[in-house]
Amino acid sequence: MVKIEFLGPIARASIDIEASSLKDVALYLQQDSELTIWLDKSAIAVNDIMVCDLNHTLKDGDKISLLPPVCGG
Amino acid sequence: MMVEIYDGPLDIKTIFANWLEDGMERNWGAFIPFIGIVREEDGIEALSFDIYQPILDSWFNDWQAKAKKRGAILKMAHSRGDVPVHTSSYMSAIFSPKRRVALELIDEFVEDFKANAPIWKYDIINGKRVYAEGRSTPMRGAGLLSKKD
């Protein structure tokens, strides 16, 4: 199982799913129509490291974070 | 050196004094602070912030390493939660032996902060917290999970 957490304004509880790569996570989350607008503009971190490769492999216990558009200051 | 996170508005005078004291002891030639103040506009009572600290810290540490290569160091403080108008939510500063490096770095650092620090801003209007989506910037690599293959 991997944990998916939704940061900032996405305001959703974390979920646990079975996934062996970020592609699996993408396919799972794309089924949720309410998430579509967030997937288009969110960056992704795995275990708090930013990741830009959909083929990134995942292992049991990994944490995937969705980071929507930011505005500090 | 970590980002200083405070609940509510920043105590500018205390933070500034601490940074200044630290810098004065280390023979820096230039100290350039930047202080962001919440403006009263569009009927907002306050801004409010969420922060994801693990990635904020690693983003800041990367910048600290870049600054170190140029002989400088960075300081940064940010608010979490509500920050009323006319108070401060953000401070950063560069210490450098020479002014030119400090002037360039404060510009680059603050711009990248706006685009890539994992901080989310909300307007507080009539007591409601509204995501400042129109003023927010997608981070590097955004949209990865919307791809089909």
Backbone of each chain as ProteinMPNN parsed JSONL, in Angstrom:
{"seq_chain_A": "MVKIEFLGPIARASIDIEASSLKDVALYLQQDSELTIWLDKSAIAVNDIMVCDLNHTLKDGDKISLLPPVCGG", "coords_chain_A": {"N_chain_A": [[0.831, -1.203, 0.0], [0.378, 2.279, -0.701], [0.472, 5.659, 0.488], [-1.631, 8.391, -0.246], [-1.54, 11.818, -0.118], [-3.303, 14.906, 0.123], [-2.567, 18.124, -0.355], [-2.826, 21.465, 1.123], [-5.278, 23.559, -0.375], [-6.745, 21.471, -1.536], [-7.852, 19.897, 0.332], [-8.651, 17.237, 1.323], [-9.066, 14.038, 2.886], [-6.331, 11.81, 3.536], [-5.594, 8.917, 1.48], [-5.19, 5.331, 1.164], [-3.754, 3.228, -1.22], [-3.238, 0.438, -3.516], [-0.357, 0.434, -5.403], [2.185, 0.347, -7.895], [3.627, 2.097, -9.311], [3.887, 5.612, -10.208], [2.244, 5.919, -12.326], [0.189, 4.105, -11.896], [-1.012, 5.383, -9.73], [-1.866, 7.725, -10.969], [-3.766, 6.697, -12.799], [-5.648, 5.718, -11.019], [-6.483, 8.044, -9.597], [-7.482, 9.565, -11.666], [-9.952, 8.573, -12.124], [-11.642, 9.852, -10.449], [-13.799, 12.344, -10.728], [-14.014, 14.769, -9.402], [-11.463, 15.367, -8.739], [-10.132, 16.039, -11.013], [-9.605, 18.731, -11.822], [-7.644, 19.404, -10.034], [-5.586, 17.585, -10.521], [-4.606, 18.432, -12.966], [-3.11, 20.679, -12.346], [-1.465, 20.196, -10.204], [1.65, 19.597, -8.59], [3.913, 16.844, -7.883], [5.09, 14.938, -5.135], [7.189, 12.343, -3.906], [7.634, 10.711, -0.991], [8.38, 13.183, 0.096], [10.098, 14.235, -1.8], [10.365, 16.062, -4.779], [8.93, 14.895, -7.813], [9.108, 14.164, -11.285], [8.535, 12.194, -13.092], [6.441, 9.949, -14.554], [6.804, 7.236, -14.608], [8.031, 6.596, -12.29], [8.883, 4.317, -9.814], [7.12, 2.731, -7.12], [7.191, 1.758, -3.661], [6.076, -0.382, -0.995], [4.526, 1.471, 1.551], [5.315, 3.993, 0.698], [4.896, 7.569, 0.446], [2.806, 9.662, -1.31], [2.483, 12.939, -2.384], [0.205, 15.47, -3.305], [0.655, 18.607, -4.631], [-0.901, 21.517, -4.91], [-1.248, 24.661, -6.879], [0.894, 27.304, -5.708], [1.373, 30.085, -3.419], [3.243, 31.961, -1.716], [4.088, 34.361, 0.894]], "CA_chain_A": [[0.0, 0.0, 0.0], [1.024, 3.594, -0.633], [-0.445, 6.675, 1.011], [-1.737, 9.601, -1.072], [-2.044, 12.945, 0.675], [-3.758, 16.044, -0.687], [-2.114, 19.261, 0.462], [-3.391, 22.804, 0.97], [-6.707, 23.761, -0.63], [-7.483, 20.288, -2.027], [-8.658, 19.633, 1.527], [-9.227, 15.886, 1.361], [-8.353, 13.12, 3.779], [-5.397, 10.911, 2.85], [-6.111, 7.575, 1.17], [-4.193, 4.292, 0.921], [-4.112, 2.371, -2.364], [-2.184, -0.426, -4.046], [0.224, 1.022, -6.611], [3.609, 0.03, -8.033], [4.289, 3.236, -9.953], [3.044, 6.812, -10.222], [1.239, 5.731, -13.374], [-0.963, 3.465, -11.227], [-1.665, 6.42, -8.918], [-2.546, 8.614, -11.916], [-4.962, 6.014, -13.314], [-6.62, 5.632, -9.917], [-7.039, 9.366, -9.259], [-8.199, 10.108, -12.826], [-11.342, 8.088, -12.091], [-12.422, 10.709, -9.551], [-14.009, 13.564, -11.523], [-13.804, 15.968, -8.574], [-10.023, 15.626, -8.608], [-9.545, 16.353, -12.324], [-9.053, 20.097, -11.894], [-6.428, 19.47, -9.217], [-4.512, 16.798, -11.165], [-4.037, 19.237, -14.059], [-2.21, 21.768, -11.919], [-0.707, 19.854, -8.996], [2.952, 18.933, -8.677], [3.897, 15.587, -7.127], [6.272, 14.527, -4.38], [7.186, 10.996, -3.324], [8.425, 10.775, 0.253], [8.807, 14.579, 0.248], [11.011, 14.648, -2.88], [9.589, 16.37, -5.978], [9.134, 13.896, -8.864], [8.532, 14.603, -12.564], [8.509, 11.046, -13.991], [5.266, 9.109, -14.293], [7.245, 5.839, -14.45], [8.674, 6.461, -10.974], [8.332, 3.132, -9.142], [6.739, 2.925, -5.719], [7.275, 0.573, -2.82], [5.15, -0.399, 0.128], [4.762, 2.502, 2.566], [5.657, 5.296, 0.128], [3.909, 8.642, 0.595], [2.703, 10.523, -2.494], [1.81, 14.191, -2.021], [-0.241, 16.363, -4.381], [0.887, 19.995, -4.231], [-1.582, 22.443, -5.837], [-0.518, 25.925, -7.087], [1.347, 27.92, -4.45], [1.533, 31.539, -3.356], [3.707, 32.376, -0.388], [4.382, 35.771, 1.11]], "C_chain_A": [[0.868, 1.256, 0.0], [-0.021, 4.595, -0.13], [-0.442, 7.882, 0.064], [-2.286, 10.715, -0.193], [-2.26, 14.158, -0.215], [-3.496, 17.31, 0.115], [-2.9, 20.537, 0.174], [-4.879, 22.782, 0.658], [-7.439, 22.544, -1.177], [-8.359, 19.749, -0.888], [-9.402, 18.299, 1.489], [-8.423, 15.042, 2.326], [-7.426, 12.237, 2.945], [-6.083, 9.58, 2.55], [-4.93, 6.62, 0.972], [-4.659, 3.451, -0.26], [-2.943, 1.436, -2.69], [-1.658, 0.213, -5.326], [1.702, 0.671, -6.669], [4.367, 1.123, -8.776], [3.356, 4.439, -9.881], [1.972, 6.708, -11.296], [-0.019, 5.082, -12.782], [-1.75, 4.496, -10.418], [-2.463, 7.354, -9.821], [-3.849, 7.971, -12.398], [-6.053, 5.943, -12.25], [-7.289, 6.992, -9.683], [-7.836, 9.967, -10.42], [-9.649, 9.627, -12.882], [-12.252, 8.967, -11.245], [-12.598, 12.074, -10.223], [-13.786, 14.838, -10.706], [-12.33, 16.332, -8.457], [-9.392, 16.145, -9.902], [-8.896, 17.728, -12.349], [-7.757, 20.205, -11.092], [-5.274, 18.71, -9.877], [-3.82, 17.622, -12.247], [-2.974, 20.211, -13.57], [-1.411, 21.451, -10.654], [0.627, 19.213, -9.339], [2.941, 17.756, -7.697], [5.211, 15.387, -6.384], [6.086, 13.089, -3.917], [8.15, 11.026, -2.146], [9.129, 12.131, 0.393], [9.901, 15.017, -0.728], [10.167, 14.89, -4.13], [9.958, 15.386, -7.096], [8.432, 14.354, -10.139], [8.376, 13.446, -13.551], [7.36, 10.111, -13.607], [5.64, 7.639, -14.097], [7.95, 5.58, -13.12], [8.049, 5.276, -10.222], [8.096, 3.421, -7.658], [6.913, 1.625, -4.96], [6.313, 0.731, -1.642], [5.509, 0.701, 1.143], [5.139, 3.867, 2.028], [4.509, 6.296, 0.339], [3.95, 9.523, -0.649], [1.914, 11.768, -2.094], [1.43, 14.965, -3.27], [-0.129, 17.794, -3.891], [0.23, 20.935, -5.252], [-0.812, 23.76, -5.969], [-0.292, 26.712, -5.795], [1.386, 29.446, -4.563], [1.946, 31.93, -1.945], [3.79, 33.887, -0.287], [3.176, 36.645, 1.391]], "O_chain_A": [[1.937, 1.297, 0.609], [-1.224, 4.402, -0.3], [0.616, 8.335, -0.373], [-3.355, 10.582, 0.401], [-1.516, 14.405, -1.165], [-4.13, 17.541, 1.145], [-3.546, 20.673, -0.865], [-5.652, 22.09, 1.32], [-8.665, 22.579, -1.277], [-9.449, 19.223, -1.113], [-10.626, 18.25, 1.608], [-7.241, 15.298, 2.557], [-7.712, 11.954, 1.782], [-7.01, 9.165, 3.245], [-3.819, 7.045, 0.654], [-5.808, 3.012, -0.305], [-1.824, 1.616, -2.21], [-2.434, 0.503, -6.236], [2.396, 0.687, -5.653], [5.594, 1.088, -8.863], [2.182, 4.306, -9.537], [0.917, 7.334, -11.191], [-1.142, 5.458, -13.119], [-2.981, 4.492, -10.414], [-3.589, 7.732, -9.496], [-4.901, 8.61, -12.406], [-7.237, 6.091, -12.552], [-8.513, 7.079, -9.582], [-8.744, 10.77, -10.208], [-10.472, 10.198, -13.597], [-13.476, 8.851, -11.307], [-11.657, 12.866, -10.281], [-13.41, 15.871, -11.259], [-11.987, 17.464, -8.117], [-8.261, 16.631, -9.896], [-7.775, 17.883, -12.834], [-6.877, 20.999, -11.427], [-4.122, 19.139, -9.802], [-2.606, 17.529, -12.429], [-2.039, 20.53, -14.304], [-0.757, 22.331, -10.095], [0.725, 18.397, -10.255], [2.093, 17.672, -6.809], [6.293, 15.63, -6.919], [4.979, 12.667, -3.581], [9.333, 11.33, -2.3], [10.303, 12.21, 0.755], [10.553, 16.04, -0.519], [9.354, 14.047, -4.509], [11.131, 15.079, -7.306], [7.313, 14.865, -10.094], [8.113, 13.682, -14.73], [7.313, 9.564, -12.505], [4.884, 6.881, -13.49], [8.411, 4.468, -12.862], [6.835, 5.236, -10.018], [8.78, 4.239, -7.043], [6.802, 0.536, -5.524], [5.817, 1.819, -1.349], [6.668, 0.834, 1.537], [5.276, 4.814, 2.802], [3.336, 5.928, 0.402], [4.998, 10.066, -1.0], [0.819, 11.67, -1.539], [2.236, 15.102, -4.19], [-0.723, 18.166, -2.879], [0.762, 21.121, -6.346], [0.171, 23.969, -5.257], [-1.155, 26.777, -4.92], [1.428, 30.007, -5.658], [1.102, 32.198, -1.089], [3.587, 34.599, -1.269], [3.32, 37.852, 1.587]]}, "seq_chain_B": "MMVEIYDGPLDIKTIFANWLEDGMERNWGAFIPFIGIVREEDGIEALSFDIYQPILDSWFNDWQAKAKKRGAILKMAHSRGDVPVHTSSYMSAIFSPKRRVALELIDEFVEDFKANAPIWKYDIINGKRVYAEGRSTPMRGAGLLSKKD", "coords_chain_B": {"N_chain_B": [[20.478, 25.61, 8.97], [17.171, 26.518, 9.438], [13.922, 27.269, 7.95], [12.09, 29.757, 9.61], [9.111, 29.26, 11.176], [6.075, 30.727, 12.106], [3.107, 30.916, 14.077], [0.455, 32.884, 13.06], [0.781, 36.553, 12.652], [4.072, 37.886, 11.845], [6.533, 38.799, 14.234], [8.031, 41.371, 13.481], [10.03, 43.163, 14.398], [11.439, 41.782, 16.391], [12.388, 39.504, 15.006], [13.898, 40.714, 12.998], [15.81, 42.023, 14.599], [17.106, 39.832, 15.752], [18.247, 38.619, 13.501], [19.879, 40.669, 12.581], [21.674, 40.996, 14.697], [22.942, 38.528, 14.641], [24.18, 38.725, 12.124], [25.876, 40.946, 12.375], [27.882, 40.028, 13.957], [29.39, 38.523, 12.293], [30.925, 39.71, 10.343], [29.808, 40.454, 7.822], [29.415, 42.27, 4.759], [27.132, 43.24, 3.558], [23.654, 43.438, 4.207], [20.584, 42.516, 3.347], [17.34, 42.888, 3.885], [14.014, 41.633, 3.232], [10.694, 42.47, 3.593], [7.47, 41.354, 3.705], [4.255, 42.765, 3.638], [0.876, 42.544, 4.595], [-1.526, 43.767, 2.489], [-4.362, 45.993, 2.533], [-6.893, 45.23, 0.532], [-9.432, 44.697, -1.935], [-11.383, 44.091, -0.071], [-10.4, 42.322, 1.865], [-9.865, 40.886, 5.115], [-7.791, 39.642, 6.217], [-4.927, 37.599, 5.385], [-4.4, 34.073, 4.961], [-2.47, 31.161, 5.681], [-1.356, 27.952, 4.584], [1.202, 25.579, 5.156], [3.594, 23.304, 3.867], [5.855, 21.782, 5.537], [8.077, 19.845, 5.311], [8.886, 19.82, 2.556], [9.211, 22.513, 2.134], [11.42, 23.016, 3.774], [13.407, 21.486, 2.45], [13.478, 22.746, -0.018], [14.354, 25.28, 0.831], [16.86, 24.613, 1.907], [18.225, 23.846, -0.412], [18.411, 26.338, -1.65], [19.934, 27.641, 0.241], [22.332, 26.318, -0.099], [22.978, 27.135, -2.696], [23.356, 29.864, -2.22], [25.499, 29.784, -0.505], [27.57, 28.951, -2.163], [28.048, 31.307, -3.449], [29.09, 32.774, -1.489], [27.314, 33.772, 0.35], [24.621, 33.956, 2.855], [21.26, 32.868, 3.667], [18.222, 33.994, 5.189], [15.003, 33.213, 6.467], [11.604, 33.782, 7.313], [8.249, 32.783, 7.945], [4.688, 33.097, 8.126], [2.12, 30.98, 9.558], [-1.303, 30.126, 9.278], [-3.698, 32.705, 10.187], [-3.172, 36.079, 9.105], [-3.527, 39.328, 9.802], [-4.5, 42.335, 7.919], [-2.035, 44.851, 7.29], [-0.065, 43.741, 8.815], [2.806, 41.533, 9.021], [3.63, 38.717, 6.953], [5.772, 37.502, 5.861], [9.274, 37.292, 5.828], [12.521, 37.726, 4.548], [16.08, 37.474, 4.134], [19.324, 38.393, 3.005], [22.672, 37.81, 3.705], [25.832, 38.953, 2.829], [29.281, 39.147, 1.758], [29.655, 41.129, -0.131], [27.779, 43.774, -1.756], [26.637, 43.396, -4.333], [26.201, 40.64, -4.88], [24.33, 40.132, -2.869], [22.173, 41.792, -3.613], [21.44, 40.656, -6.07], [20.82, 38.025, -5.309], [18.647, 38.309, -3.485], [16.598, 39.066, -5.124], [16.374, 36.865, -6.957], [15.855, 34.813, -5.145], [13.454, 35.568, -3.812], [11.672, 35.627, -5.957], [11.687, 32.909, -6.793], [10.74, 31.784, -4.502], [8.07, 32.658, -4.532], [7.139, 31.068, -6.588], [7.771, 28.369, -6.107], [7.884, 27.56, -3.403], [6.299, 25.49, -1.034], [3.63, 26.722, -0.109], [0.401, 27.793, 0.705], [-1.997, 30.213, -0.075], [-4.726, 32.019, 1.312], [-7.567, 34.172, 1.098], [-9.11, 36.029, 3.66], [-12.333, 36.783, 3.906], [-15.134, 38.376, 5.05], [-14.958, 36.649, 7.21], [-14.664, 34.202, 5.99], [-12.58, 31.646, 4.556], [-10.88, 31.794, 1.637], [-9.409, 30.214, -1.046], [-6.64, 31.594, -2.7], [-6.633, 31.323, -5.587], [-6.302, 32.53, -8.122], [-4.004, 33.993, -7.849], [-2.061, 32.201, -7.521], [0.639, 29.932, -8.337], [1.353, 27.177, -10.445], [3.519, 24.545, -9.376], [6.878, 23.481, -10.372], [6.715, 20.858, -12.725], [4.034, 20.376, -12.534], [0.851, 18.794, -13.119], [1.532, 16.225, -13.699], [0.141, 13.866, -12.879], [-2.124, 13.982, -14.383], [-1.594, 12.99, -16.769], [-1.971, 10.529, -19.351], [-0.311, 8.491, -20.11]], "CA_chain_B": [[19.581, 26.732, 9.281], [15.847, 26.185, 8.92], [12.943, 28.342, 7.829], [11.394, 30.022, 10.877], [7.655, 29.279, 10.957], [5.364, 31.276, 13.272], [1.651, 30.963, 13.983], [-0.021, 34.268, 13.034], [1.691, 37.551, 12.072], [5.466, 37.869, 12.301], [7.023, 39.876, 15.101], [9.106, 41.842, 12.595], [11.144, 43.814, 15.111], [12.253, 40.775, 17.092], [13.081, 38.671, 14.017], [14.915, 41.574, 12.381], [16.882, 42.25, 15.579], [17.874, 38.586, 15.892], [19.057, 38.425, 12.287], [20.89, 41.721, 12.543], [22.685, 40.686, 15.712], [23.675, 37.385, 14.112], [24.996, 39.174, 11.002], [26.891, 41.904, 12.808], [29.0, 39.319, 14.584], [30.085, 37.66, 11.338], [31.721, 40.476, 9.38], [29.211, 40.581, 6.492], [29.429, 43.641, 4.263], [25.795, 43.666, 3.129], [22.51, 42.747, 4.815], [19.416, 43.024, 2.626], [16.101, 42.231, 4.294], [12.767, 41.868, 2.506], [9.57, 42.251, 4.507], [6.177, 41.404, 3.03], [3.194, 43.237, 4.529], [-0.447, 42.252, 4.034], [-2.217, 45.006, 2.105], [-5.816, 45.999, 2.569], [-7.423, 45.408, -0.824], [-10.529, 43.797, -2.312], [-12.234, 43.749, 1.08], [-9.901, 41.249, 2.721], [-9.561, 41.221, 6.51], [-6.51, 38.999, 6.533], [-4.551, 36.445, 4.572], [-4.168, 32.893, 5.789], [-1.483, 30.324, 4.991], [-0.986, 26.565, 4.909], [2.603, 25.328, 4.791], [4.045, 21.919, 3.971], [7.21, 22.093, 5.996], [9.204, 19.012, 4.84], [9.377, 20.251, 1.243], [9.693, 23.892, 2.306], [12.783, 22.951, 4.322], [14.388, 21.022, 1.46], [13.591, 23.857, -0.988], [15.185, 26.32, 1.445], [18.236, 24.112, 2.022], [18.822, 23.951, -1.756], [18.752, 27.747, -1.851], [21.041, 27.974, 1.145], [23.555, 25.792, -0.725], [23.293, 28.041, -3.818], [23.863, 31.125, -1.654], [26.824, 29.517, 0.083], [28.542, 28.936, -3.276], [28.34, 32.708, -3.802], [29.64, 33.412, -0.298], [26.243, 34.45, 1.102], [23.66, 33.096, 3.553], [19.863, 33.295, 3.6], [17.324, 33.842, 6.342], [13.597, 33.32, 6.049], [10.554, 33.524, 8.296], [6.92, 32.842, 7.334], [3.544, 32.839, 9.005], [1.135, 29.925, 9.29], [-2.587, 30.593, 9.811], [-4.226, 34.011, 9.777], [-2.298, 37.256, 9.242], [-4.379, 40.485, 9.492], [-3.929, 43.399, 7.091], [-1.063, 45.767, 7.909], [0.963, 43.004, 9.566], [3.718, 40.85, 8.107], [3.555, 37.254, 6.853], [6.972, 36.948, 5.222], [10.541, 38.032, 5.872], [13.717, 36.988, 4.177], [17.243, 38.358, 4.135], [20.604, 37.872, 2.516], [23.94, 38.368, 4.192], [26.887, 38.673, 1.852], [30.428, 40.043, 1.923], [29.563, 42.242, -1.105], [26.38, 44.133, -1.996], [26.101, 42.951, -5.625], [25.684, 39.275, -4.698], [23.134, 40.197, -2.02], [21.081, 42.385, -4.397], [20.988, 39.674, -7.064], [20.231, 36.859, -4.649], [17.34, 38.574, -2.866], [15.653, 39.08, -6.235], [16.174, 35.489, -7.441], [15.294, 33.998, -4.075], [12.048, 35.922, -3.545], [10.88, 35.195, -7.123], [11.521, 31.456, -6.759], [9.88, 31.544, -3.339], [6.674, 32.827, -4.944], [6.755, 30.049, -7.562], [8.077, 26.972, -5.773], [7.813, 27.196, -1.977], [4.98, 24.871, -0.825], [2.82, 27.54, 0.797], [-0.877, 28.099, 0.053], [-2.555, 31.463, 0.454], [-6.18, 32.18, 1.305], [-8.085, 35.46, 1.551], [-10.18, 35.972, 4.662], [-13.334, 37.787, 3.547], [-16.319, 38.127, 5.893], [-14.686, 35.498, 8.076], [-14.514, 32.962, 5.212], [-11.234, 31.408, 4.036], [-11.041, 31.511, 0.205], [-8.126, 29.942, -1.713], [-6.253, 32.666, -3.633], [-6.231, 30.522, -6.745], [-5.882, 33.379, -9.238], [-2.665, 34.55, -7.606], [-1.161, 31.081, -7.232], [1.437, 29.443, -9.471], [1.653, 25.735, -10.392], [4.938, 24.257, -9.123], [7.567, 22.739, -11.442], [6.259, 19.475, -12.91], [2.588, 20.257, -12.282], [0.051, 18.117, -14.141], [2.073, 14.871, -13.961], [-0.832, 12.777, -12.68], [-3.244, 14.076, -15.329], [-1.147, 12.353, -18.008], [-2.586, 9.204, -19.566], [0.745, 7.453, -20.197]], "C_chain_B": [[18.219, 26.495, 8.637], [15.024, 27.448, 8.713], [12.279, 28.512, 9.197], [9.895, 30.137, 10.568], [6.981, 29.757, 12.243], [3.858, 31.206, 13.036], [1.212, 32.417, 14.06], [1.034, 35.224, 12.513], [3.098, 37.469, 12.65], [5.733, 39.056, 13.225], [8.28, 40.431, 14.406], [10.309, 42.355, 13.375], [12.055, 42.798, 15.78], [13.059, 39.943, 16.099], [14.217, 39.473, 13.37], [16.105, 41.762, 13.326], [17.754, 41.0, 15.736], [18.796, 38.375, 14.694], [20.202, 39.425, 12.249], [22.033, 41.409, 13.509], [23.584, 39.555, 15.233], [24.657, 37.842, 13.031], [26.142, 40.071, 11.423], [28.124, 41.214, 13.376], [29.863, 38.587, 13.57], [30.792, 38.409, 10.221], [31.16, 40.475, 7.959], [29.288, 42.047, 6.061], [28.058, 44.17, 3.889], [24.73, 42.797, 3.787], [21.273, 43.333, 4.16], [18.174, 42.267, 3.07], [14.952, 42.556, 3.344], [11.637, 41.545, 3.472], [8.275, 42.409, 3.729], [5.088, 41.777, 4.026], [1.84, 43.021, 3.847], [-1.179, 43.564, 3.759], [-3.725, 44.84, 2.231], [-6.316, 46.247, 1.153], [-8.504, 44.362, -1.077], [-11.315, 43.285, -1.096], [-11.707, 42.645, 1.982], [-9.622, 41.766, 4.14], [-8.171, 40.725, 6.884], [-6.159, 38.057, 5.395], [-4.376, 35.273, 5.522], [-3.293, 31.934, 4.992], [-1.458, 28.899, 5.527], [0.446, 26.378, 4.433], [2.855, 23.828, 4.855], [5.539, 21.945, 4.274], [8.312, 21.161, 5.47], [9.767, 19.486, 3.502], [9.839, 21.71, 1.292], [11.138, 23.876, 2.812], [13.789, 22.488, 3.267], [14.568, 22.066, 0.357], [14.531, 24.932, -0.438], [16.644, 25.87, 1.552], [18.959, 24.142, 0.674], [19.263, 25.391, -2.028], [19.924, 28.173, -0.969], [22.379, 27.507, 0.542], [23.982, 26.677, -1.9], [23.919, 29.338, -3.301], [25.288, 30.933, -1.135], [27.909, 29.517, -0.99], [28.953, 30.349, -3.681], [28.791, 33.492, -2.57], [28.612, 34.062, 0.603], [25.451, 33.45, 1.948], [22.271, 33.742, 3.502], [19.2, 33.137, 4.949], [15.902, 33.923, 5.805], [12.678, 33.004, 7.214], [9.213, 33.642, 7.591], [5.85, 32.497, 8.36], [2.764, 31.608, 8.559], [-0.171, 30.402, 9.929], [-2.877, 32.02, 9.4], [-3.264, 35.16, 10.09], [-3.119, 38.491, 8.834], [-3.684, 41.503, 8.592], [-3.035, 44.29, 7.943], [-0.111, 45.065, 8.885], [1.766, 42.177, 8.557], [3.568, 39.331, 8.162], [4.87, 36.654, 6.382], [8.16, 37.871, 5.396], [11.622, 37.12, 5.314], [14.861, 37.985, 4.155], [18.443, 37.615, 3.579], [21.729, 38.58, 3.268], [25.019, 37.987, 3.202], [28.076, 39.587, 2.128], [30.294, 41.288, 1.058], [28.104, 42.515, -1.46], [25.806, 43.515, -3.263], [25.483, 41.552, -5.52], [24.38, 39.315, -3.907], [21.941, 40.743, -2.805], [20.531, 41.383, -5.42], [20.253, 38.514, -6.404], [18.848, 37.138, -4.073], [16.266, 38.572, -3.946], [15.332, 37.652, -6.694], [15.447, 34.643, -6.398], [13.809, 34.292, -3.864], [11.166, 35.496, -4.726], [10.645, 33.682, -7.092], [10.643, 31.041, -5.578], [8.408, 31.627, -3.749], [6.214, 31.662, -5.824], [6.889, 28.62, -7.061], [8.118, 26.612, -4.291], [6.406, 26.658, -1.69], [4.168, 25.56, 0.279], [1.552, 27.927, 0.042], [-1.542, 29.271, 0.763], [-4.071, 31.486, 0.309], [-6.498, 33.623, 1.694], [-9.104, 35.196, 2.645], [-11.127, 37.133, 4.358], [-14.621, 37.436, 4.288], [-16.154, 36.851, 6.721], [-14.508, 34.189, 7.331], [-13.117, 32.876, 4.606], [-11.354, 30.945, 2.581], [-9.658, 31.363, -0.442], [-7.835, 31.014, -2.768], [-5.752, 32.043, -4.929], [-5.669, 31.379, -7.879], [-4.486, 33.948, -9.068], [-1.631, 33.448, -7.384], [-0.513, 30.553, -8.51], [1.632, 27.929, -9.359], [3.153, 25.523, -10.21], [5.529, 23.497, -10.316], [7.026, 21.308, -11.53], [4.765, 19.289, -12.704], [1.888, 19.559, -13.436], [0.493, 16.691, -14.409], [0.989, 13.79, -13.889], [-2.073, 12.92, -13.57], [-2.873, 13.431, -16.662], [-1.737, 10.951, -18.105], [-1.524, 8.119, -19.694], [2.106, 8.096, -20.05]], "O_chain_B": [[18.128, 26.294, 7.426], [15.354, 28.527, 9.206], [11.947, 27.529, 9.859], [9.472, 31.0, 9.799], [7.275, 29.261, 13.331], [3.393, 31.414, 11.916], [1.553, 33.116, 15.014], [2.063, 34.792, 11.993], [3.294, 37.041, 13.787], [5.225, 40.158, 13.018], [9.408, 40.03, 14.693], [11.454, 42.031, 13.061], [13.278, 42.926, 15.748], [14.249, 39.699, 16.301], [15.336, 38.983, 13.216], [17.26, 41.673, 12.909], [18.977, 41.093, 15.839], [19.96, 38.005, 14.844], [21.34, 39.081, 11.93], [23.208, 41.546, 13.168], [24.805, 39.599, 15.386], [25.812, 37.416, 13.01], [27.248, 39.969, 10.893], [29.242, 41.724, 13.296], [30.934, 38.084, 13.909], [31.216, 37.794, 9.242], [31.923, 40.493, 6.993], [29.233, 42.951, 6.895], [27.825, 45.379, 3.893], [24.885, 41.582, 3.907], [20.94, 44.498, 4.378], [17.976, 41.119, 2.672], [14.924, 43.622, 2.729], [11.621, 40.482, 4.092], [8.011, 43.467, 3.159], [4.994, 41.201, 5.11], [1.691, 43.29, 2.655], [-1.419, 44.362, 4.664], [-4.284, 43.755, 2.07], [-6.178, 47.353, 0.63], [-8.481, 43.276, -0.498], [-11.843, 42.173, -1.112], [-12.461, 42.083, 2.777], [-9.207, 42.908, 4.338], [-7.481, 41.295, 7.729], [-6.996, 37.755, 4.545], [-4.223, 35.452, 6.731], [-3.367, 31.899, 3.764], [-1.528, 28.662, 6.733], [0.853, 26.954, 3.423], [2.392, 23.153, 5.775], [6.37, 22.108, 3.38], [9.41, 21.646, 5.199], [10.984, 19.549, 3.328], [10.757, 22.095, 0.567], [11.977, 24.636, 2.33], [14.894, 23.024, 3.187], [15.675, 22.254, -0.147], [15.397, 25.434, -1.154], [17.558, 26.659, 1.313], [20.155, 24.427, 0.613], [20.345, 25.631, -2.564], [20.783, 28.955, -1.377], [23.402, 28.184, 0.65], [25.169, 26.942, -2.091], [24.886, 29.844, -3.872], [26.155, 31.791, -1.3], [29.016, 30.009, -0.771], [30.054, 30.568, -4.187], [28.866, 34.72, -2.601], [28.964, 34.813, 1.512], [25.593, 32.24, 1.778], [22.12, 34.951, 3.324], [19.561, 32.27, 5.745], [15.632, 34.61, 4.82], [12.93, 32.089, 7.998], [9.044, 34.505, 6.729], [6.064, 31.735, 9.303], [2.74, 31.243, 7.384], [-0.151, 31.013, 10.997], [-2.366, 32.497, 8.387], [-2.642, 35.218, 11.15], [-3.381, 38.685, 7.647], [-2.457, 41.541, 8.505], [-3.249, 44.458, 9.144], [0.565, 45.717, 9.681], [1.43, 42.138, 7.373], [3.404, 38.736, 9.227], [5.075, 35.444, 6.484], [8.073, 39.073, 5.146], [11.641, 35.915, 5.568], [14.641, 39.196, 4.157], [18.554, 36.392, 3.671], [21.717, 39.8, 3.434], [25.112, 36.833, 2.785], [27.905, 40.679, 2.67], [30.749, 42.368, 1.436], [27.284, 41.598, -1.466], [24.633, 43.145, -3.292], [24.38, 41.313, -6.012], [23.43, 38.607, -4.24], [20.829, 40.229, -2.684], [19.32, 41.275, -5.61], [19.203, 38.077, -6.876], [17.963, 36.288, -4.163], [15.145, 38.124, -3.706], [14.165, 37.276, -6.805], [14.549, 33.864, -6.72], [13.001, 33.37, -3.751], [10.036, 35.053, -4.52], [9.53, 33.223, -7.337], [9.899, 30.063, -5.658], [7.599, 30.782, -3.366], [5.036, 31.306, -5.812], [6.184, 27.736, -7.548], [8.368, 25.453, -3.956], [5.42, 27.296, -2.06], [4.039, 25.073, 1.402], [1.613, 28.338, -1.117], [-1.641, 29.325, 1.989], [-4.621, 31.03, -0.693], [-5.799, 34.225, 2.509], [-9.875, 34.241, 2.562], [-10.778, 38.301, 4.527], [-15.134, 36.324, 4.161], [-17.098, 36.082, 6.899], [-14.23, 33.162, 7.95], [-12.54, 33.883, 4.196], [-11.858, 29.855, 2.309], [-8.839, 32.281, -0.388], [-8.675, 31.304, -3.62], [-4.596, 32.217, -5.312], [-4.686, 31.008, -8.519], [-3.854, 34.342, -10.048], [-0.468, 33.728, -7.094], [-1.045, 30.708, -9.609], [2.03, 27.438, -8.303], [3.963, 26.228, -10.811], [4.805, 22.95, -11.148], [6.897, 20.63, -10.511], [4.279, 18.158, -12.7], [2.281, 19.712, -14.593], [-0.093, 16.01, -15.25], [0.933, 12.905, -14.742], [-2.971, 12.079, -13.52], [-3.7, 13.329, -17.568], [-1.97, 10.28, -17.099], [-1.798, 6.951, -19.418], [3.123, 7.404, -20.094]]}, "name": "protein", "num_of_chains": 2, "seq": "MVKIEFLGPIARASIDIEASSLKDVALYLQQDSELTIWLDKSAIAVNDIMVCDLNHTLKDGDKISLLPPVCGGMMVEIYDGPLDIKTIFANWLEDGMERNWGAFIPFIGIVREEDGIEALSFDIYQPILDSWFNDWQAKAKKRGAILKMAHSRGDVPVHTSSYMSAIFSPKRRVALELIDEFVEDFKANAPIWKYDIINGKRVYAEGRSTPMRGAGLLSKKD"}
